[in-house]
């Protein structure tokens, strides 16, 4: 970011979290005292403050879930996000609450790097008409409901037929989201800076289609076929849609569409913080969490 006299900063506080709310009020007073324009809203709801045309920085006080919800609203806006961690791991957040002042001062002076990451755009169509569309930062998942029966779907990529799949579901993941549900289901673990998209079938019947990695601009079309059980689409584990036979979902990558502020920490340190076991310098397993 370029240096300027005044910035318009939006503070988004984790809902019903007293510590985050208190710190948001403290930061608000500090920003205004520095001559910046600032406001505070609660996470988890739509607010006109997100659409402010002069918005230059968003500070999120919460965990990864709060960060994901805010990031979805800013996809494609080129507005950087700084996360102050009030969650457990803080995979997407860069600052700790006790260090907020120095981190924020560095951001406002333009001294903190910005990490541009791939996001996803999705749409759901029924009977030839688009019902709803949106964005995702981690993943879009199509999965069965409560019954232990398979979802049947037909899959195309960039207009080319991949095949029909019977499985518990399918995960389309960004690199940022690949260390979550996707890797747990046997999908690839992707370096966050890559502009690619991971395709991971969940328990495919007869292993008909393997996990794959596609260019980030690939366009997937997934149609729900006859014979499917109850099927849901879930976005970032936070938003859901019940699907019907004949529905189709389109998903494509949006390279560089979401921006996170902060130093680029070691990818492997972040993996260890999530409980991944990585070899140490001697080649032995290392279970220590960073």
Short mmCIF file of the C-alpha atoms (twelve columns), coordinates in Angstrom:
data_MODEL
# 
_entry.id   MODEL 
# 
loop_
_atom_site.group_PDB 
_atom_site.id 
_atom_site.type_symbol 
_atom_site.label_atom_id 
_atom_site.label_alt_id 
_atom_site.label_comp_id 
_atom_site.label_asym_id 
_atom_site.label_seq_id 
_atom_site.Cartn_x 
_atom_site.Cartn_y 
_atom_site.Cartn_z 
_atom_site.pdbx_PDB_model_num 
ATOM 1   C CA . UNK A 1   0.000   0.000   0.000   1 
ATOM 2   C CA . UNK A 2   1.144   3.575   -0.651  1 
ATOM 3   C CA . UNK A 3   1.613   6.018   2.155   1 
ATOM 4   C CA . UNK A 4   -1.216  8.490   2.626   1 
ATOM 5   C CA . UNK A 5   -2.297  11.041  5.217   1 
ATOM 6   C CA . UNK A 6   -5.564  9.338   6.036   1 
ATOM 7   C CA . UNK A 7   -6.883  5.839   5.497   1 
ATOM 8   C CA . UNK A 8   -10.376 4.443   5.741   1 
ATOM 9   C CA . UNK A 9   -10.090 1.379   7.988   1 
ATOM 10  C CA . UNK A 10  -12.860 -1.103  8.764   1 
ATOM 11  C CA . UNK A 11  -12.574 -3.149  11.965  1 
ATOM 12  C CA . UNK A 12  -14.545 -6.404  11.985  1 
ATOM 13  C CA . UNK A 13  -14.910 -7.996  15.419  1 
ATOM 14  C CA . UNK A 14  -15.734 -11.636 16.094  1 
ATOM 15  C CA . UNK A 15  -19.403 -11.861 17.080  1 
ATOM 16  C CA . UNK A 16  -20.192 -12.287 20.784  1 
ATOM 17  C CA . UNK A 17  -16.507 -12.208 21.765  1 
ATOM 18  C CA . UNK A 18  -15.919 -9.773  24.620  1 
ATOM 19  C CA . UNK A 19  -12.107 -9.564  24.323  1 
ATOM 20  C CA . UNK A 20  -12.226 -8.970  20.582  1 
ATOM 21  C CA . UNK A 21  -14.907 -6.315  21.029  1 
ATOM 22  C CA . UNK A 22  -12.904 -4.476  23.706  1 
ATOM 23  C CA . UNK A 23  -9.763  -4.491  21.580  1 
ATOM 24  C CA . UNK A 24  -11.717 -3.262  18.545  1 
ATOM 25  C CA . UNK A 25  -12.861 -0.249  20.558  1 
ATOM 26  C CA . UNK A 26  -9.282  0.420   21.661  1 
ATOM 27  C CA . UNK A 27  -7.971  0.212   18.097  1 
ATOM 28  C CA . UNK A 28  -10.809 2.432   16.859  1 
ATOM 29  C CA . UNK A 29  -9.836  5.185   19.309  1 
ATOM 30  C CA . UNK A 30  -6.150  4.846   18.356  1 
ATOM 31  C CA . UNK A 31  -6.851  5.053   14.616  1 
ATOM 32  C CA . UNK A 32  -9.010  8.140   14.973  1 
ATOM 33  C CA . UNK A 33  -6.352  9.681   17.181  1 
ATOM 34  C CA . UNK A 34  -3.867  9.122   14.336  1 
ATOM 35  C CA . UNK A 35  -6.125  10.989  11.915  1 
ATOM 36  C CA . UNK A 36  -7.585  7.968   10.131  1 
ATOM 37  C CA . UNK A 37  -11.234 7.300   9.342   1 
ATOM 38  C CA . UNK A 38  -12.396 4.095   11.058  1 
ATOM 39  C CA . UNK A 39  -15.499 2.157   12.054  1 
ATOM 40  C CA . UNK A 40  -16.336 -1.115  13.823  1 
ATOM 41  C CA . UNK A 41  -18.864 -3.785  12.826  1 
ATOM 42  C CA . UNK A 42  -19.628 -7.286  14.059  1 
ATOM 43  C CA . UNK A 43  -18.698 -10.266 11.883  1 
ATOM 44  C CA . UNK A 44  -21.266 -12.728 10.601  1 
ATOM 45  C CA . UNK A 45  -23.680 -10.314 8.939   1 
ATOM 46  C CA . UNK A 46  -23.854 -8.184  5.837   1 
ATOM 47  C CA . UNK A 47  -23.095 -4.518  6.381   1 
ATOM 48  C CA . UNK A 48  -22.953 -1.538  3.999   1 
ATOM 49  C CA . UNK A 49  -19.522 -0.714  5.460   1 
ATOM 50  C CA . UNK A 50  -17.986 -3.443  3.271   1 
ATOM 51  C CA . UNK A 51  -19.050 -1.566  0.130   1 
ATOM 52  C CA . UNK A 52  -17.456 1.786   1.035   1 
ATOM 53  C CA . UNK A 53  -15.678 2.968   -2.139  1 
ATOM 54  C CA . UNK A 54  -12.718 4.484   -0.250  1 
ATOM 55  C CA . UNK A 55  -12.109 1.453   1.979   1 
ATOM 56  C CA . UNK A 56  -8.348  0.855   2.094   1 
ATOM 57  C CA . UNK A 57  -7.793  -1.694  4.887   1 
ATOM 58  C CA . UNK A 58  -9.849  -4.243  6.816   1 
ATOM 59  C CA . UNK A 59  -8.705  -5.482  10.225  1 
ATOM 60  C CA . UNK A 60  -10.336 -8.717  11.362  1 
ATOM 61  C CA . UNK A 61  -10.357 -9.557  15.071  1 
ATOM 62  C CA . UNK A 62  -11.155 -13.264 15.276  1 
ATOM 63  C CA . UNK A 63  -10.019 -16.690 14.161  1 
ATOM 64  C CA . UNK A 64  -9.799  -18.355 10.761  1 
ATOM 65  C CA . UNK A 65  -13.582 -18.766 10.527  1 
ATOM 66  C CA . UNK A 66  -14.148 -15.047 11.042  1 
ATOM 67  C CA . UNK A 67  -11.396 -14.278 8.544   1 
ATOM 68  C CA . UNK A 68  -12.975 -16.512 5.900   1 
ATOM 69  C CA . UNK A 69  -16.389 -14.883 6.264   1 
ATOM 70  C CA . UNK A 70  -14.923 -11.401 5.849   1 
ATOM 71  C CA . UNK A 71  -12.574 -12.396 3.012   1 
ATOM 72  C CA . UNK A 72  -15.490 -13.760 0.940   1 
ATOM 73  C CA . UNK A 73  -17.089 -10.302 1.006   1 
ATOM 74  C CA . UNK A 74  -13.909 -8.708  -0.334  1 
ATOM 75  C CA . UNK A 75  -12.968 -11.140 -3.115  1 
ATOM 76  C CA . UNK A 76  -11.845 -9.188  -6.169  1 
ATOM 77  C CA . UNK A 77  -11.841 -5.819  -4.343  1 
ATOM 78  C CA . UNK A 78  -8.037  -5.530  -3.940  1 
ATOM 79  C CA . UNK A 79  -8.524  -4.538  -0.290  1 
ATOM 80  C CA . UNK A 80  -5.942  -6.104  2.055   1 
ATOM 81  C CA . UNK A 81  -6.954  -7.863  5.262   1 
ATOM 82  C CA . UNK A 82  -4.976  -7.941  8.485   1 
ATOM 83  C CA . UNK A 83  -5.990  -10.664 10.936  1 
ATOM 84  C CA . UNK A 84  -5.605  -10.305 14.708  1 
ATOM 85  C CA . UNK A 85  -5.900  -13.808 16.083  1 
ATOM 86  C CA . UNK A 86  -8.624  -14.605 18.610  1 
ATOM 87  C CA . UNK A 87  -8.981  -18.204 17.439  1 
ATOM 88  C CA . UNK A 88  -7.011  -21.367 18.143  1 
ATOM 89  C CA . UNK A 89  -4.504  -21.850 15.332  1 
ATOM 90  C CA . UNK A 90  -4.761  -18.648 13.315  1 
ATOM 91  C CA . UNK A 91  -3.717  -20.124 9.964   1 
ATOM 92  C CA . UNK A 92  -4.976  -17.020 8.141   1 
ATOM 93  C CA . UNK A 93  -4.280  -14.409 10.819  1 
ATOM 94  C CA . UNK A 94  -0.878  -12.741 11.151  1 
ATOM 95  C CA . UNK A 95  -0.945  -10.633 14.347  1 
ATOM 96  C CA . UNK A 96  -1.397  -11.558 17.983  1 
ATOM 97  C CA . UNK A 97  -3.582  -9.265  20.150  1 
ATOM 98  C CA . UNK A 98  -0.666  -8.086  22.293  1 
ATOM 99  C CA . UNK A 99  1.244   -6.877  19.203  1 
ATOM 100 C CA . UNK A 100 -1.568  -5.157  17.343  1 
ATOM 101 C CA . UNK A 101 -0.163  -1.627  17.578  1 
ATOM 102 C CA . UNK A 102 3.183   -2.331  15.901  1 
ATOM 103 C CA . UNK A 103 1.593   -4.530  13.222  1 
ATOM 104 C CA . UNK A 104 -1.086  -1.984  12.382  1 
ATOM 105 C CA . UNK A 105 1.381   0.922   12.347  1 
ATOM 106 C CA . UNK A 106 3.546   -1.003  9.861   1 
ATOM 107 C CA . UNK A 107 0.487   -1.692  7.669   1 
ATOM 108 C CA . UNK A 108 -0.558  1.948   7.660   1 
ATOM 109 C CA . UNK A 109 2.968   3.019   6.689   1 
ATOM 110 C CA . UNK A 110 2.961   0.594   3.766   1 
ATOM 111 C CA . UNK A 111 5.718   -1.528  5.250   1 
ATOM 112 C CA . UNK A 112 3.936   -4.886  5.390   1 
ATOM 113 C CA . UNK A 113 3.824   -7.248  2.377   1 
ATOM 114 C CA . UNK A 114 0.563   -8.373  0.809   1 
ATOM 115 C CA . UNK A 115 -0.075  -12.040 -0.073  1 
ATOM 116 C CA . UNK A 116 -2.415  -12.369 -3.064  1 
ATOM 117 C CA . UNK A 117 -4.209  -15.728 -3.073  1 
ATOM 118 C CA . UNK A 118 -6.548  -17.595 -5.383  1 
ATOM 119 C CA . UNK A 119 -10.258 -17.658 -4.550  1 
ATOM 120 C CA . UNK A 120 -13.221 -19.472 -6.122  1 
ATOM 121 C CA . UNK A 121 -16.347 -18.220 -7.858  1 
ATOM 122 C CA . UNK A 122 -19.342 -20.571 -7.844  1 
ATOM 123 C CA . UNK A 123 -22.908 -20.587 -9.125  1 
ATOM 124 C CA . UNK A 124 -25.872 -22.933 -8.703  1 
ATOM 125 C CA . UNK A 125 -28.370 -23.367 -11.557 1 
ATOM 126 C CA . UNK A 126 -31.718 -25.177 -11.599 1 
ATOM 127 C CA . UNK A 127 -33.932 -25.704 -14.652 1 
ATOM 128 C CA . UNK A 128 -31.583 -23.551 -16.708 1 
ATOM 129 C CA . UNK A 129 -31.733 -20.551 -14.364 1 
ATOM 130 C CA . UNK A 130 -29.046 -19.396 -11.945 1 
ATOM 131 C CA . UNK A 131 -30.437 -19.508 -8.413  1 
ATOM 132 C CA . UNK A 132 -27.515 -18.190 -6.422  1 
ATOM 133 C CA . UNK A 133 -23.836 -17.398 -6.837  1 
ATOM 134 C CA . UNK A 134 -20.987 -16.466 -4.579  1 
ATOM 135 C CA . UNK A 135 -17.313 -16.841 -3.743  1 
ATOM 136 C CA . UNK A 136 -15.162 -19.113 -1.585  1 
ATOM 137 C CA . UNK A 137 -11.713 -18.692 -0.065  1 
ATOM 138 C CA . UNK A 138 -11.093 -22.273 1.113   1 
ATOM 139 C CA . UNK A 139 -13.328 -24.707 -0.765  1 
ATOM 140 C CA . UNK A 140 -16.634 -25.644 -2.355  1 
ATOM 141 C CA . UNK A 141 -17.874 -29.095 -1.315  1 
ATOM 142 C CA . UNK A 142 -20.666 -31.209 -2.786  1 
ATOM 143 C CA . UNK A 143 -21.509 -34.031 -0.378  1 
ATOM 144 C CA . UNK A 144 -24.184 -36.497 0.620   1 
ATOM 145 C CA . UNK A 145 -26.624 -35.886 3.468   1 
ATOM 146 C CA . UNK A 146 -27.247 -38.049 6.512   1 
ATOM 147 C CA . UNK A 147 -27.936 -41.304 4.624   1 
ATOM 148 C CA . UNK A 148 -24.996 -43.551 3.752   1 
ATOM 149 C CA . UNK A 149 -25.775 -43.503 0.042   1 
ATOM 150 C CA . UNK A 150 -23.724 -42.167 -2.835  1 
ATOM 151 C CA . UNK A 151 -23.978 -38.903 -4.717  1 
ATOM 152 C CA . UNK A 152 -23.997 -39.387 -8.499  1 
ATOM 153 C CA . UNK A 153 -22.680 -36.522 -10.588 1 
ATOM 154 C CA . UNK A 154 -21.431 -35.790 -14.079 1 
ATOM 155 C CA . UNK A 155 -18.271 -33.676 -14.234 1 
ATOM 156 C CA . UNK A 156 -16.858 -31.478 -17.002 1 
ATOM 157 C CA . UNK A 157 -13.800 -29.211 -16.983 1 
ATOM 158 C CA . UNK A 158 -13.542 -26.282 -19.408 1 
ATOM 159 C CA . UNK A 159 -16.294 -27.810 -21.498 1 
ATOM 160 C CA . UNK A 160 -14.620 -31.224 -21.743 1 
ATOM 161 C CA . UNK A 161 -16.274 -34.234 -20.185 1 
ATOM 162 C CA . UNK A 162 -14.234 -35.761 -17.337 1 
ATOM 163 C CA . UNK A 163 -16.677 -38.526 -16.436 1 
ATOM 164 C CA . UNK A 164 -19.464 -39.655 -14.144 1 
ATOM 165 C CA . UNK A 165 -18.642 -40.123 -10.472 1 
ATOM 166 C CA . UNK A 166 -20.341 -42.004 -7.645  1 
ATOM 167 C CA . UNK A 167 -18.906 -40.991 -4.298  1 
ATOM 168 C CA . UNK A 168 -19.611 -39.412 -0.920  1 
ATOM 169 C CA . UNK A 169 -18.877 -36.076 -2.580  1 
ATOM 170 C CA . UNK A 170 -16.335 -33.825 -4.254  1 
ATOM 171 C CA . UNK A 171 -14.086 -31.066 -2.893  1 
ATOM 172 C CA . UNK A 172 -12.845 -28.177 -5.023  1 
ATOM 173 C CA . UNK A 173 -10.174 -26.401 -3.010  1 
ATOM 174 C CA . UNK A 174 -7.874  -23.395 -3.246  1 
ATOM 175 C CA . UNK A 175 -4.232  -23.738 -2.148  1 
ATOM 176 C CA . UNK A 176 -5.075  -21.824 1.044   1 
ATOM 177 C CA . UNK A 177 -7.856  -24.308 1.807   1 
ATOM 178 C CA . UNK A 178 -6.002  -27.436 0.735   1 
ATOM 179 C CA . UNK A 179 -4.682  -28.219 4.240   1 
ATOM 180 C CA . UNK A 180 -8.237  -28.674 5.554   1 
ATOM 181 C CA . UNK A 181 -10.952 -31.062 4.381   1 
ATOM 182 C CA . UNK A 182 -9.260  -31.714 1.031   1 
ATOM 183 C CA . UNK A 183 -6.025  -33.177 2.404   1 
ATOM 184 C CA . UNK A 184 -7.997  -35.145 5.025   1 
ATOM 185 C CA . UNK A 185 -9.902  -36.783 2.152   1 
ATOM 186 C CA . UNK A 186 -6.665  -37.749 0.392   1 
ATOM 187 C CA . UNK A 187 -6.257  -34.645 -1.728  1 
ATOM 188 C CA . UNK A 188 -2.995  -32.820 -2.520  1 
ATOM 189 C CA . UNK A 189 -1.384  -30.390 -0.101  1 
ATOM 190 C CA . UNK A 190 -0.692  -27.199 -2.072  1 
ATOM 191 C CA . UNK A 191 1.716   -24.356 -1.422  1 
ATOM 192 C CA . UNK A 192 -0.454  -21.266 -0.689  1 
ATOM 193 C CA . UNK A 193 1.151   -19.007 -3.326  1 
ATOM 194 C CA . UNK A 194 0.243   -21.356 -6.195  1 
ATOM 195 C CA . UNK A 195 -2.581  -20.376 -8.540  1 
ATOM 196 C CA . UNK A 196 -4.064  -23.834 -8.979  1 
ATOM 197 C CA . UNK A 197 -7.236  -25.637 -7.983  1 
ATOM 198 C CA . UNK A 198 -7.424  -29.043 -6.258  1 
ATOM 199 C CA . UNK A 199 -10.105 -31.571 -7.226  1 
ATOM 200 C CA . UNK A 200 -10.639 -34.275 -4.580  1 
ATOM 201 C CA . UNK A 201 -13.334 -36.992 -4.761  1 
ATOM 202 C CA . UNK A 202 -14.501 -38.143 -1.324  1 
ATOM 203 C CA . UNK A 203 -14.522 -41.960 -1.082  1 
ATOM 204 C CA . UNK A 204 -15.161 -42.557 -4.804  1 
ATOM 205 C CA . UNK A 205 -16.847 -45.864 -5.673  1 
ATOM 206 C CA . UNK A 206 -14.274 -48.153 -7.366  1 
ATOM 207 C CA . UNK A 207 -11.799 -45.218 -7.323  1 
ATOM 208 C CA . UNK A 208 -13.076 -44.101 -10.718 1 
ATOM 209 C CA . UNK A 209 -11.458 -40.633 -10.569 1 
ATOM 210 C CA . UNK A 210 -8.314  -39.766 -8.612  1 
ATOM 211 C CA . UNK A 211 -7.468  -36.454 -6.877  1 
ATOM 212 C CA . UNK A 212 -6.051  -33.993 -9.404  1 
ATOM 213 C CA . UNK A 213 -4.598  -30.477 -9.642  1 
ATOM 214 C CA . UNK A 214 -5.820  -28.070 -12.337 1 
ATOM 215 C CA . UNK A 215 -4.847  -24.574 -13.506 1 
ATOM 216 C CA . UNK A 216 -6.435  -21.904 -11.354 1 
ATOM 217 C CA . UNK A 217 -8.632  -20.560 -14.161 1 
ATOM 218 C CA . UNK A 218 -10.237 -23.965 -14.873 1 
ATOM 219 C CA . UNK A 219 -14.038 -24.046 -14.947 1 
ATOM 220 C CA . UNK A 220 -15.777 -27.066 -13.408 1 
ATOM 221 C CA . UNK A 221 -19.366 -28.056 -14.109 1 
ATOM 222 C CA . UNK A 222 -20.885 -30.662 -11.789 1 
ATOM 223 C CA . UNK A 223 -24.405 -31.949 -12.490 1 
ATOM 224 C CA . UNK A 224 -26.398 -33.976 -9.939  1 
ATOM 225 C CA . UNK A 225 -27.686 -37.145 -11.623 1 
ATOM 226 C CA . UNK A 226 -30.622 -39.466 -11.072 1 
ATOM 227 C CA . UNK A 227 -29.926 -42.021 -8.361  1 
ATOM 228 C CA . UNK A 228 -28.253 -39.534 -6.021  1 
ATOM 229 C CA . UNK A 229 -29.090 -39.367 -2.360  1 
ATOM 230 C CA . UNK A 230 -29.748 -36.032 -0.648  1 
ATOM 231 C CA . UNK A 231 -26.892 -33.722 -1.633  1 
ATOM 232 C CA . UNK A 232 -25.612 -30.445 -0.211  1 
ATOM 233 C CA . UNK A 233 -23.215 -27.788 -1.419  1 
ATOM 234 C CA . UNK A 234 -21.118 -26.197 1.336   1 
ATOM 235 C CA . UNK A 235 -18.950 -23.093 0.923   1 
ATOM 236 C CA . UNK A 236 -15.936 -22.675 3.240   1 
ATOM 237 C CA . UNK A 237 -17.740 -24.870 5.759   1 
ATOM 238 C CA . UNK A 238 -19.991 -21.899 6.565   1 
ATOM 239 C CA . UNK A 239 -22.697 -21.547 3.890   1 
ATOM 240 C CA . UNK A 240 -24.880 -24.323 2.519   1 
ATOM 241 C CA . UNK A 241 -27.384 -25.104 -0.240  1 
ATOM 242 C CA . UNK A 242 -29.593 -28.178 -0.636  1 
ATOM 243 C CA . UNK A 243 -29.254 -29.535 -4.186  1 
ATOM 244 C CA . UNK A 244 -31.814 -31.329 -6.343  1 
ATOM 245 C CA . UNK A 245 -31.557 -33.846 -9.184  1 
ATOM 246 C CA . UNK A 246 -30.647 -31.976 -12.365 1 
ATOM 247 C CA . UNK A 247 -28.988 -29.059 -10.562 1 
ATOM 248 C CA . UNK A 248 -25.560 -28.105 -11.729 1 
ATOM 249 C CA . UNK A 249 -22.836 -26.207 -9.954  1 
ATOM 250 C CA . UNK A 250 -20.117 -24.284 -11.773 1 
ATOM 251 C CA . UNK A 251 -16.855 -23.430 -10.003 1 
ATOM 252 C CA . UNK A 252 -13.841 -21.561 -11.353 1 
ATOM 253 C CA . UNK A 253 -10.697 -20.107 -9.847  1 
ATOM 254 C CA . UNK A 254 -10.019 -16.401 -9.426  1 
ATOM 255 C CA . UNK A 255 -6.232  -15.920 -9.291  1 
ATOM 256 C CA . UNK A 256 -4.987  -13.201 -6.935  1 
ATOM 257 C CA . UNK A 257 -8.524  -12.326 -5.835  1 
ATOM 258 C CA . UNK A 258 -8.075  -12.142 -2.044  1 
ATOM 259 C CA . UNK A 259 -5.294  -10.261 -0.248  1 
ATOM 260 C CA . UNK A 260 -3.854  -10.981 3.196   1 
ATOM 261 C CA . UNK A 261 -1.461  -8.586  4.909   1 
ATOM 262 C CA . UNK A 262 1.501   -9.838  6.865   1 
ATOM 263 C CA . UNK A 263 4.904   -11.418 6.741   1 
ATOM 264 C CA . UNK A 264 5.089   -14.675 4.798   1 
ATOM 265 C CA . UNK A 265 5.814   -17.148 7.600   1 
ATOM 266 C CA . UNK A 266 7.308   -20.530 6.990   1 
ATOM 267 C CA . UNK A 267 4.755   -22.733 5.265   1 
ATOM 268 C CA . UNK A 268 6.085   -25.650 7.272   1 
ATOM 269 C CA . UNK A 269 5.675   -23.822 10.578  1 
ATOM 270 C CA . UNK A 270 2.027   -23.248 9.733   1 
ATOM 271 C CA . UNK A 271 1.614   -26.912 8.854   1 
ATOM 272 C CA . UNK A 272 3.114   -27.961 12.186  1 
ATOM 273 C CA . UNK A 273 0.724   -25.601 13.937  1 
ATOM 274 C CA . UNK A 274 -2.105  -27.600 12.336  1 
ATOM 275 C CA . UNK A 275 -0.664  -30.897 13.616  1 
ATOM 276 C CA . UNK A 276 1.027   -32.089 10.420  1 
ATOM 277 C CA . UNK A 277 4.013   -34.374 11.062  1 
ATOM 278 C CA . UNK A 278 7.080   -33.233 9.118   1 
ATOM 279 C CA . UNK A 279 10.626  -34.632 9.095   1 
ATOM 280 C CA . UNK A 280 13.277  -32.745 11.047  1 
ATOM 281 C CA . UNK A 281 16.815  -32.085 9.891   1 
ATOM 282 C CA . UNK A 282 17.944  -35.652 10.695  1 
ATOM 283 C CA . UNK A 283 15.081  -37.131 8.693   1 
ATOM 284 C CA . UNK A 284 13.183  -38.424 11.723  1 
ATOM 285 C CA . UNK A 285 9.556   -37.583 12.301  1 
ATOM 286 C CA . UNK A 286 8.907   -34.375 14.188  1 
ATOM 287 C CA . UNK A 287 5.614   -34.003 16.017  1 
ATOM 288 C CA . UNK A 288 6.499   -30.767 17.800  1 
ATOM 289 C CA . UNK A 289 4.000   -28.044 17.068  1 
ATOM 290 C CA . UNK A 290 5.396   -24.636 16.236  1 
# 
